[in-house]
Amino acid sequence: MSDLLLEWMSFRGEGRLNELPRELTTSGTPRRLLDDLSMLGHIEMLSASSWRMTPPVLAGLPRHQDQELAAVLCGARTPGVLSRVSVACTASGAQITVTPVPNRPALVRIAASSMAVLVRVSAQAGIPLQNDAAYTLLACLPTIRTWPRRPCQMVGGRVETVRRFSGSRATWVDSSLAEATVARKGFFRIKRDWDWVSILKSSQSDCAYIDDRAGRISAASKLRHASWDSASLSFGLPIRLFPPVAVARALTLCTGALPQFDSVGRRILFAGVGPAMLQLTLAITGLRLA
């Protein structure tokens, strides 16, 4: 169903969460589907409830040792786009592989014998090629330490729930508004009468709204929560330290496939993360290898 959903969204161009056809979103909650489509580079989330398609692009994959050159198709995907890429691959001597993915859009991968071949595919299909898209995207992002935030005042008055993120335990713990108010630093989630707010404190009087994922990683800065396997090139984080969408997208574009969830260790695993990508990811997140 997700291939049909991606096609529907590609023709639509933009929309809101509640406008997605119910018959095309049976493979998961609409919000989770949009989050995954954003990580895969198909859409941009304009807000928590609105989305916009990104233009088609060939995202070049990192090349490890003797692996072949390859790119994955991201962005809007219609029958016309797929046809253009297929024709361009045939004419240029590249190989296109469409791999079905359960409950998510198929992975469209183009393999080539040289960069010149990928460039020809791009030109003939009329679709831009971004070389080493994962590293290029990640290199353009700010560090978590300087992640966008908006100064605010600490919440006052009656609140329903207050939680503090424990960086050492990588989980939420119960807190109170009094603790949040006097804390010199920390990341808090506070439920007011009408909404939740995520507030990062860097001093007792310095408060700022920040993306929830960025706030959690900020609270865990310099701690040894990350893991990396040099043989499989698998990069792992505790599920509660799932990175902001832009960082997750860069890591996802190391292979073009969504990360895997380790239910036993409660960790999220990104594949194909080479040494250079690893070092940049650690530099941006501020996390350390266990």
N, C-alpha and C positions, 0 to 999 in steps of 0.2 A: 504493500500500500504506500510506502514512503516514496517510491519512485513516482507514483501517480501524484502524491502530495507535492513533491518537488516540481513536477511538471506544471501542476495547477498554480503553484506559487510563482513559477517563472513567467507564466502568461499574465498573472495578476500584477506582478511587479512589487507591490507593497500592500500592507494591510495590518489588521490587528489580530491579537490572539484569539478573540472570541468569534472571528469571522472564518476560521479554518473549518472546512467541511467535516462534519462528524464522521462521515463514512470513510474519510481518508486519514483519520487520526486514531484508529482503533488499536494501533501498535504501541501506545504509550500516552501519557498525559501530554496535552498540547504544549505546555511549557517545557517539558523535558525534550520533546521533539525539536522545538525551536532552539533550545540550548545546544543540542547535538548538531543541528544544521548550521549553527553559527560556528561551532568548533571545526566543522568540515569546510568552512569557507564559502558556504552557499548563500548565507544571509548575514545582514548586520542587524542587531537589535537596536532600534532607535530609542526604546524605553523598555520598561518591564513588560509592556503589553503590545508593542508595535514593532514591525519588522519591515525590512526592505531587501529585495534581492540584490546580490552583487553581480556585476557583469561576468560573463564566462572568462576564465583564465586558465592557462596551463601552469600549474604550480610545480616547478622542478623539484625533485626529491634529492636529498643529500646522497652523495655517492660514497659508499664505503668500500675500500679496498678494490676488488675486481668486479664489483657490481656494475651492471649495465646502467647507462643513462636512462632516466625515466621521469615522467611528469604525471600528475593526476589532474583530472578536469574538475575545477571548482566553479562555483557561481551558478547562474541560471542555466537550466538544462531542459531543452525542448527537443523534440524529434529532429528539428532542423539543425540544431547545434550538434547533436550526435552524428547526424549524417555528414555535416561538413568536416568534423574531426575524422570520421572513418574514411571519407574520400581522400582527405589530405594525407592520412597515414598510408593508404594504399599507393598513392602517387609518389610519396617520399621514401618508401621503403621502411617505414616504422611499423611496429606491431601494437595494435590496440586490444586490450583485454577488458572485458566487462565482467566483474565478479559480483554476483548477488550477495547482499548482506541482509541477514534476517531483520525485518522491521525497520530497516534504514535504507537510504538510497544505495544503489549498486556503486562499487568502486570502479571508476573508469580510469585505466592506467595506460599510458603510451610509453613504450620502450623503444629506444633508438640506439644505433651503433655509434653515433657521434653527436656532438652538440649541433653541428651543422644540419643534421637530419631533423632534430627537434625544432630548430629555427625554421626550417622549410615547412614543417607541419603547421607551426604557428602562423606563418605568412599565408599559406594556402587556405587554412581554415579561417583566417581573419580573427584569430583569438590570441591575445597577448601571451607571451611566455615570460614567467618570472623565474630566473635561475636561482636555485637553492632558496626556495620561498620560505622555508622554516627559519633559517638563520637570518635571512634578510628582514623578515617580519619581527623576529625577536629583538634584533639589533636596533629597531626603531622605537622600542618601548621604553618607558621610564622605569627606573628601579622601583620596587615596592616602597622603599624609603621616601621616594618623591612622587608616589602615585597620586593622581588627582584627588583632591579632597576639598571640602567646603567648610570654612570656619563656622562654628555654631556655638550656642550656649548649651550648657548641660541641661537636660530635661528637668523640669521642676513640677511640683504638684503630685497628683495621684497617678501611679502607674500600676499596671497589672503584673508584669514580669520583668525581671532584670537578670541578665546572664553575663558572665565574664568569660572570655575565651582564655583557657589556660594554655600558654605556649608550650610548657614542658610536657603536658599530658596530651596536647593536641585535641582538646575536647572542650565543650561548654560546661561551666559549673554555675551553680546558683549563686546569685549575688543580691545586692540591694541598691536602691538609689542612693542611700547614704554612703555606701562603699564607693560607688561610681563617682560621687561628687567629690570625695576627699582623695581619691586615688591620684598618684603622681603620674602614672602611665597605665595603659591597658586598653583593651578593646572590649566594648560592651554592646549588647543587643538589648534594647529596651522596648517593651510593648506598652504603647499608650492606649488610650481609649479607642483610637481609630486606625492605628498603624504601628509597624515596627520601625525603629531607627537604629542604624549602626554608627556608633560613635567611638572614634579613636582618640585617646588622650596621650599627649606627649609631655605634659606637665599638668599640675593641678588645675591651672586656669586655661590651658590650651586644649580645646575640643574641636573636633572636625567630623563632619559626615564623610564616610568613605565606603567604597564598594565592599560588601561583606567579605568576599573572598580575599581581597587585598588586606583587609583589616586582620583577618585570622593569620595570614602569613606574616604580617608585621609583628603580631604578638609572639610569633615563634622564631623571629629573626635570630640568627647565629646558633640555632639549636640543630642537633644532628638528627633530623627527621628524614632526609632524602636518602635514597639508595640507588645504586647503579651497578649493573652487571656488564662487565667489559666484553664478555663473550656474546651475550644475547642483545646487548645495547638496550637493555630495558631500564627505564628510569621510573622510580616509584616514589609515591608520597602517601602519607596517611589520608584517608578519604576526607577528613575534616580540613585538610590543607589543599584541597582542590584549587588550582590557581585561577586567577581571573581569566575570563573567556579569551582575551587576546593572547595571553601566555599559553593557555591550553590549545588554542588554534595553532600556534607555532609548533608546539610539541606534536600535535596531531599530524601536521603536514610533514613530519619526518617520514611518514609512511602513507598518509592519506586515509588511514583507518582510525576509528575511534579508540580511545584507551580501553584497556580491560580492567575489570574489577576483581580483585582478589578477596573473595568473601571470607576466607579464613583469617588472613592478616589484616583485613579491613583497609586495603591499600588500593590506590589507583595506579595502573602501570601503562606508561607510554613506550611504544616500541620504536626502534630505529634511531635512538638518540646517541649520536657519536660524541667523541671527546670534546670537540669544539662547542657543540650545542650544549653539552652538559655544563661546561665551564661558564658559558654565558647565562644559562638558566640559573645556576647557583648565584652568580653575580647579581642578577636582577631580583631574585627572590630573597637573597640574604640567608638562605638555608644552607646547611652543611651536610656532607655525607656522613651517614652513621658508621 
